[in-house]
Every structure is written in structure tokens, then in C-alpha cells.
Amino acid sequence: MSPSVRQRQTFAPDAATIERLAEAAVARLPELFRKHLHGVVLRIEEFADEGVLKELGIEDPFELSGLYSGRALGEQSSTISGELPAMIHLYRRPLLDEWCETGVSLETLVTHVIVHEVGHHFGFSDENMHAIEDEVA
């Protein structure tokens, strides 16, 4: 049996695999960004919950592959207490769906979502990030 046949993945990557890809993506970020991510929690979930989807006006749970929740870095204060820590949520099933539909590597998709959600941590809007992406493309 050839190596390519033996190594073919025949099952969907699990949450632990997605988490490893996400952690590797964070590790590749420039130190300037990584040092400000201390305390940001990374969560891998199958889908966003109904409340999140409703709040964002999203009907199809496959349309949301990641989300940043919490205060942006510039809005944080040591005088605020009782809040959950900032979190980056990755939604496994939408990521896998996009991976299958587009043929883009799962590592590339996870990295894209991580960078996008880290941008929200720094206070960038979706419009800001799309403009930056367009500029470097």
C-alpha cells in the first residue's frame, strides 16, 4: 500500500485536532499580537448556540465558523469585574463544511478564522479586516 493511501484521512477531524490547528495558528502570530492574547480562552464547539445565532441575525448555523466574545483590548479595564474572560470560539462543523466545499486546507481555514477573531480582540471591525485583507491580497 502506498504512503498516500495509508495516510488518507477517512474521518472528520475532531475538536482536539481543530484546537491543535488553532493553537499552531496563534503560535505563528507575531509576538506583538501573541503577548496581548494572554488570558483569551480558545473554545472549540460544534456550532454556535441558538442565542448567539439569533443575536447575530444568522439563521443557518453553518454560516458562522468563528466568533470573538468579550471586550476588545482597548475597552478592558481592571475595574470591571464579574465578566467572563475574552474568548475565541471556533465552530467545528461549519469549518468542516467549508473545508469540504472549498477544498481549502483545514489549517488555512482555521488560521483565517483565528486571525479574524484576534482582530476583533484588538478592536478591529469586520470592515477594517476586510479592507486589510483586500490590501494584502
Contact map, one row per residue, 1 for C-alpha under 8 A:
11101100000000000000000000000000000000000000000000000000000000000000000000000000000000000000000000000000000000000000000000000000000000000
11111100000000000000000000000000000000000000000000000000000000000000000000000000000000000000000000000000000000000000000000000000000000000
11111110000000000000000000000000000000000000000000000000000000000000000000000000000000000000000000000000000000000000000000000000000000000
01111111000000000000000000000000000000000000000000000000000000000000000000000000000000000000000000000000000000000000000000000000000000000
11111111000000000000000000000000000000000000000000000000000000000000000000000000000000000000000000000000000000000000000000000000000000000
11111111000000000000000000000000000000000000000000000000000000000000000000000000000000000000000000000000000000000000000000000000000000000
00111111100000000000000000000000000000000000000000000000000000000000000000000000000000000000000000000000000000000000000000000000000000000
00011111110000000000000000000000000000000000000000000000000000000000000000000000000000000000000000000000000000000000000000000000000000000
00000011111100000000000000000000000000000000000000000000000000000000000000000000000000000000000000000000000000000000000000000000000000000
00000001111100000000000000000000000000000000000000000000000000000000000000000000000000000000000000000000000000000000000000000000000000000
00000000111110000000000000000000000000000000000000000000000000000000000000000000000000000000000000000000000000000000000000000000000000000
00000000111111000000000000000000000000000000000000000000000000000000000000000000000000000000000100000000000000000000000000000000000000000
00000000001111111100000000000000000000000000000000000000000000000000000000000000000000000000000100000000000000000000000000000000000000000
00000000000111111100000000000000000000000000000000000000000000000000000000000000000000000001000000000000000000000000000000000000000000000
00000000000011111110000000000000000000000001100000000000000000000000000000000000000000000001000000000000000000000000000000000000000000000
00000000000011111111000000000000000000000000000000000000000000000000000000000000000000000000000000000000000000000000000000000000000000000
00000000000011111111100000000000000000000000000000000000000000000000000000000000000000000000000000000000000000000000000000000000000000000
00000000000011111111110000000000000000000001000000000000000000000000000000000000000000000001000000000000000001000000000000000000000000000
00000000000000111111111000000000000000000111000000000000000000000000000000000000000000000000000000000000000000000000000000000000000000000
00000000000000011111111100000000000000000000000000000000000000000000000000000000000000000000000000000000000000000000000000000000000000000
00000000000000001111111110000000000000000000000000000000000000000000000000000000000000000000000000000000001001100000000000000000000000000
00000000000000000111111111000000000000000000000000000000000000000000000000000000000000000000000000000000000001100100000000000000000000000
00000000000000000011111111100000000000000000000000000000000000000000000000000000000000000000000000000000000000000000000000000000000000000
00000000000000000001111111110000000000000000000000000000000000000000000000000000000000000000000000000000000000000000000000000000000000000
00000000000000000000111111111000000000000000000000000000000000000000000000000000000000000000000000000000000001100100000000000000000000000
00000000000000000000011111111000010000000000000000000000000000000000000000000000000000000000000000000000000000100100000000000000000000000
00000000000000000000001111111000010000000000000000000000000000000000000000000000000000000000000000000000000000000000000000000000000000000
00000000000000000000000111111100000000000000000000000000000000000000000000000000000000000000000000000000000000000000000000000000000000000
00000000000000000000000011111110110000000000000000000000000000000000000000000000000000000000000000000000000000000000000000000000000000000
00000000000000000000000000011111110000000000000000000000000000000000000000000000000000000000000000000000000000000000000000000000000000000
00000000000000000000000000001111111000000000000000000000000000000000000000000000000000000000000000000000000000000000000000000000000000000
00000000000000000000000000000111111100000000000000000000000000000000000000000000000000000000000000000000000000000000000000000000000000000
00000000000000000000000000001111111110000000000000000000000000000000000000000000000000000000000000000000000000000000000000000000000000000
00000000000000000000000001101111111111000000000000000000000000000000000000000000000000000000000000000000000000000000000000000000000000000
00000000000000000000000000000011111111000000000000000000000000000000000000000000000000000000000000000000000000000000000000000000000000000
00000000000000000000000000000001111111000000000000000000000000000000000010000000000000000000000000000000000000000000000000000000000000000
00000000000000000000000000000000111111110000000000000000000000000000000000000000000000000000000000000000000000000000000000000000000000000
00000000000000000000000000000000011111110000000000000000000000000000000000000000000000000000000000000000000000000000000000000000000000000
00000000000000000000000000000000000011111000000000000000000000000000000000000000000011000000000000000000000000000000000000000000000000000
00000000000000000000000000000000000011111100000000000000000000000000000000000000000011110000000000000000000000000000000000000000000000000
00000000000000000000000000000000000000111110000000000000000000000000000000000000000011110000000000000000000000000000000000000000000000000
00000000000000000010000000000000000000011111000000000000000000000000000000000000000000111100000000000000000000000000000000000000000000000
00000000000000000010000000000000000000001111100000000000000000000000000000000000000000111100000000000000000000000000000000000000000000000
00000000000000100110000000000000000000000111110000000000000000000000000000000000000000001111000000000000000000000000000000000000000000000
00000000000000100000000000000000000000000011111100000000000000000000000000000000000000001111000000000000000000000000000000000000000000000
00000000000000000000000000000000000000000001111100000000000000000000000000000000000000000011110000000000000000000000000000000000000000000
00000000000000000000000000000000000000000000111110000000000011011000000000000000000000000011110000000000000000000000000000000000000000000
00000000000000000000000000000000000000000000111111011000000010010000000000000000000000000010000000000000000000000000000000000000000000000
00000000000000000000000000000000000000000000001111111000000000000000000000000000000000000000000000000000000000000000000000000000000000000
00000000000000000000000000000000000000000000000111111100000000000000000000000000000000000000000000000000000000000000000000000000000000000
00000000000000000000000000000000000000000000000011111110000000000000000000000000000000000000000000000000000000000000000000000000000000000
00000000000000000000000000000000000000000000000111111111000000000000000000000000000000000000000000000000000000000000000000000000000000000
00000000000000000000000000000000000000000000000111111111111010000000000000000000000000000000000000000000000000000000000000000000000000000
00000000000000000000000000000000000000000000000001111111111000000000000000000000000000000000000000000000000000000000000000000000000000000
00000000000000000000000000000000000000000000000000111111110000000000000000000000000000000000000000000000000000000000000000000000000000000
00000000000000000000000000000000000000000000000000011111110000000000000000000000000000000000000000000000000000000000000000000000000000000
00000000000000000000000000000000000000000000000000001111111000000000000000000000000000000000000000000000000000000000000000000000000000000
00000000000000000000000000000000000000000000000000001111111110110000000000000000000000000000000000000000000000000000000000000000000000000
00000000000000000000000000000000000000000000000000001100111110000000000000000000000000000000000000000000000000000000000000000000000000000
00000000000000000000000000000000000000000000000000000000011111100000000000000000000000000000000000000000000000000000000000000000000000000
00000000000000000000000000000000000000000000001100001000011111110000000000000000000000000000010000000000000000000000000000000000000000000
00000000000000000000000000000000000000000000001000000000000111111000000000000000000000000000110010000000000000000000000000000000000000000
00000000000000000000000000000000000000000000000000000000010111111000000000000000000000000000010000000000000000000000000000000000000000000
00000000000000000000000000000000000000000000001100000000010011111110000000000000000000000010010000000000000000000000000000000000000000000
00000000000000000000000000000000000000000000001000000000000001111110000000000000000000000111111000000000000000001000000000000000000000000
00000000000000000000000000000000000000000000000000000000000000011111000000000000000000011110000000000000000000001100100000000000000000000
00000000000000000000000000000000000000000000000000000000000000011111100000000000000000011100000000000000000000000000100000000000000000000
00000000000000000000000000000000000000000000000000000000000000000111110000000000000001111000000000000000000000000000110110000000000000000
00000000000000000000000000000000000000000000000000000000000000000011111000000000000001111000000000000000000000000000000000000000000000000
00000000000000000000000000000000000000000000000000000000000000000001111100000000000111100000000000000000000000000000000010000000000000000
00000000000000000000000000000000000000000000000000000000000000000000111111110000000001000000000000000000000000000000000010000000000000000
00000000000000000000000000000000000000000000000000000000000000000000011111110000000000000000000000000000000000000000000111100000000000000
00000000000000000000000000000000000100000000000000000000000000000000001111110000000000000000000000000000000000000000000011100000000000000
00000000000000000000000000000000000000000000000000000000000000000000001111110000000000000000000000000000000000000000000001100000000000000
00000000000000000000000000000000000000000000000000000000000000000000001111111000000000000000000000000000000000000000000000000000000000000
00000000000000000000000000000000000000000000000000000000000000000000001111111101000000000000000000000000000000000000000000000000000000000
00000000000000000000000000000000000000000000000000000000000000000000000000111111000000000000000000000000000000000000000000000000000000000
00000000000000000000000000000000000000000000000000000000000000000000000000011111100000000000000000000000000000000000000000000000000000000
00000000000000000000000000000000000000000000000000000000000000000000000000001111100000000000000000000000000000000000000000000000000000000
00000000000000000000000000000000000000000000000000000000000000000000000000011111111000000000000000000000000000000000000000000000000000000
00000000000000000000000000000000000000000000000000000000000000000000000000000111111000000000000000000000000000000000000000000000000000000
00000000000000000000000000000000000000000000000000000000000000000000000000000001111100000000000000000000000000000000000000000000000000000
00000000000000000000000000000000000000000000000000000000000000000000000000000001111110000000000000000000000000000000000000000000000000000
00000000000000000000000000000000000000000000000000000000000000000000010000000000011111000000000000000000000000000000000000000000000000000
00000000000000000000000000000000000000111000000000000000000000000000010000000000001111100000000000000000000000000000000000000000000000000
00000000000000000000000000000000000000111000000000000000000000000001111000000000000111110000000000000000000000000000000010000000000000000
00000000000000000000000000000000000000011110000000000000000000000001110000000000000011111000000000000000000000000000000000000000000000000
00000000000000000000000000000000000000011110000000000000000000000111100000000000000001111100000000000000000000000100110000000000000000000
00000000000000000000000000000000000000000111100000000000000000000111100000000000000000111110000000000000000000000000000000000000000000000
00000000000000000000000000000000000000000111100000000000000000001110000000000000000000011111001000000000000000001000000000000000000000000
00000000000000000000000000000000000000000001111100000000000000011100000000000000000000001111111000000000000000000000000000000000000000000
00000000000001100100000000000000000000000001111000000000000000001000000000000000000000000111111100000000000000000000000000000000000000000
00000000000000000000000000000000000000000000011000000000000001001000000000000000000000000011111110000000000000000000000000000000000000000
00000000000000000000000000000000000000000000011000000000000011111000000000000000000000000011111111000000000000000000000000000000000000000
00000000000000000000000000000000000000000000000000000000000000001000000000000000000000000111111111100000010011000000000000000000000000000
00000000000110000000000000000000000000000000000000000000000000000000000000000000000000000001111111110000010000000000000000000000000000000
00000000000000000000000000000000000000000000000000000000000001000000000000000000000000000000111111111000000000000000000000000000000000000
00000000000000000000000000000000000000000000000000000000000000000000000000000000000000000000011111111110000000000000000000000000000000000
00000000000000000000000000000000000000000000000000000000000000000000000000000000000000000000001111111111110010000000000000000000000000000
00000000000000000000000000000000000000000000000000000000000000000000000000000000000000000000000111111111000000000000000000000000000000000
00000000000000000000000000000000000000000000000000000000000000000000000000000000000000000000000011111110000000000000000000000000000000000
00000000000000000000000000000000000000000000000000000000000000000000000000000000000000000000000001111111000000000000000000000000000000000
00000000000000000000000000000000000000000000000000000000000000000000000000000000000000000000000001111111100000000000000000000000000000000
00000000000000000000000000000000000000000000000000000000000000000000000000000000000000000000000000110111110110000000000000000000000000000
00000000000000000000000000000000000000000000000000000000000000000000000000000000000000000000000000100011111110000000000000000000000000000
00000000000000000000000000000000000000000000000000000000000000000000000000000000000000000000001100100001111111000000000000000000000000000
00000000000000000000100000000000000000000000000000000000000000000000000000000000000000000000000000000000111111100000000000000000000000000
00000000000000000000000000000000000000000000000000000000000000000000000000000000000000000000000000000001111111110000000000000000000000000
00000000000000000000000000000000000000000000000000000000000000000000000000000000000000000000001000100001111111111000000000000000000000000
00000000000000000100110010000000000000000000000000000000000000000000000000000000000000000000001000000000011111111100000000000000000000000
00000000000000000000110011000000000000000000000000000000000000000000000000000000000000000000000000000000001111111110000000000000000000000
00000000000000000000000000000000000000000000000000000000000000000000000000000000000000000000000000000000000111111111000000000000000000000
00000000000000000000000000000000000000000000000000000000000000001100000000000000000000000100000000000000000011111111100000000000000000000
00000000000000000000010011000000000000000000000000000000000000000100000000000000000000010000000000000000000001111111110000000000000000000
00000000000000000000000000000000000000000000000000000000000000000000000000000000000000000000000000000000000000111111111000000000000000000
00000000000000000000000000000000000000000000000000000000000000000000000000000000000000000000000000000000000000011111111100000000100000000
00000000000000000000000000000000000000000000000000000000000000000111000000000000000000010000000000000000000000001111111110000000000000000
00000000000000000000000000000000000000000000000000000000000000000001000000000000000000010000000000000000000000000111111111000000000000000
00000000000000000000000000000000000000000000000000000000000000000000000000000000000000000000000000000000000000000011111111111000100000000
00000000000000000000000000000000000000000000000000000000000000000001000100000000000000000000000000000000000000000001111111111100000000000
00000000000000000000000000000000000000000000000000000000000000000001011110000000000001000000000000000000000000000000111111110000000000000
00000000000000000000000000000000000000000000000000000000000000000000000111000000000000000000000000000000000000000000011111110000000000000
00000000000000000000000000000000000000000000000000000000000000000000000111000000000000000000000000000000000000000000001111111000000000000
00000000000000000000000000000000000000000000000000000000000000000000000000000000000000000000000000000000000000000000001111111111100000000
00000000000000000000000000000000000000000000000000000000000000000000000000000000000000000000000000000000000000000000001100111111100000000
00000000000000000000000000000000000000000000000000000000000000000000000000000000000000000000000000000000000000000000000100011111110000000
00000000000000000000000000000000000000000000000000000000000000000000000000000000000000000000000000000000000000000000000000011111111000000
00000000000000000000000000000000000000000000000000000000000000000000000000000000000000000000000000000000000000000000000000011111111100000
00000000000000000000000000000000000000000000000000000000000000000000000000000000000000000000000000000000000000000001001000011111111110000
00000000000000000000000000000000000000000000000000000000000000000000000000000000000000000000000000000000000000000000000000000111111111000
00000000000000000000000000000000000000000000000000000000000000000000000000000000000000000000000000000000000000000000000000000011111111100
00000000000000000000000000000000000000000000000000000000000000000000000000000000000000000000000000000000000000000000000000000001111111110
00000000000000000000000000000000000000000000000000000000000000000000000000000000000000000000000000000000000000000000000000000000111111111
00000000000000000000000000000000000000000000000000000000000000000000000000000000000000000000000000000000000000000000000000000000011111111
00000000000000000000000000000000000000000000000000000000000000000000000000000000000000000000000000000000000000000000000000000000001111111
00000000000000000000000000000000000000000000000000000000000000000000000000000000000000000000000000000000000000000000000000000000000111111
00000000000000000000000000000000000000000000000000000000000000000000000000000000000000000000000000000000000000000000000000000000000011111
